[in-house]
Amino acid sequence: MGRHQPIIYNHVLLNHGNAYNKVNGEFTVPMTGVYYLNGDKSRNRK
């Protein structure tokens, strides 16, 4: 993973208002405010 590369999650649990774009990994805020983003990235080896 390179610097400033978006993280694209295969599984998104909550995405109220569809602000997170699962295709390009961008989060677009719908209105001005304070946002708290939390994520967990793990790798499942088979």
C-alpha positions as CSV (number, residue, x, y, z in Angstrom):
1,M,0.0,0.0,0.0
2,G,1.4,3.3,-1.0
3,R,1.2,6.7,0.5
4,H,-2.1,8.5,0.1
5,Q,-3.6,5.4,-1.4
6,P,-7.3,4.9,-0.5
7,I,-8.3,1.9,1.5
8,I,-11.1,0.0,-0.2
9,Y,-13.0,-2.3,2.2
10,N,-14.8,-5.4,0.8
11,H,-17.2,-5.4,3.7
12,V,-18.8,-2.3,5.2
13,L,-20.9,-2.8,8.3
14,L,-22.5,0.7,8.5
15,N,-22.7,3.3,5.9
16,H,-25.5,5.7,6.8
17,G,-26.3,8.1,4.0
18,N,-23.9,6.2,1.7
19,A,-21.1,8.7,2.4
20,Y,-18.4,6.0,1.9
21,N,-17.9,4.9,-1.7
22,K,-17.0,1.2,-1.8
23,V,-15.8,1.5,-5.4
24,N,-13.1,4.2,-4.9
25,G,-12.6,4.2,-1.1
26,E,-13.6,7.9,-0.7
27,F,-15.7,9.3,2.1
28,T,-17.7,12.4,1.1
29,V,-19.1,14.3,4.0
30,P,-22.8,15.3,3.4
31,M,-22.6,18.4,5.6
32,T,-20.2,20.5,7.6
33,G,-19.4,19.1,11.0
34,V,-17.1,16.9,13.1
35,Y,-16.8,13.3,11.9
36,Y,-15.3,10.3,13.7
37,L,-14.2,7.5,11.5
38,N,-13.1,4.2,12.9
39,G,-11.9,1.2,11.0
40,D,-10.3,-2.2,11.5
41,K,-8.1,-3.7,8.8
42,S,-7.2,-7.4,9.1
43,R,-6.1,-10.0,6.7
44,N,-7.7,-13.5,6.5
45,R,-5.1,-16.0,5.2
46,K,-6.5,-19.2,3.8
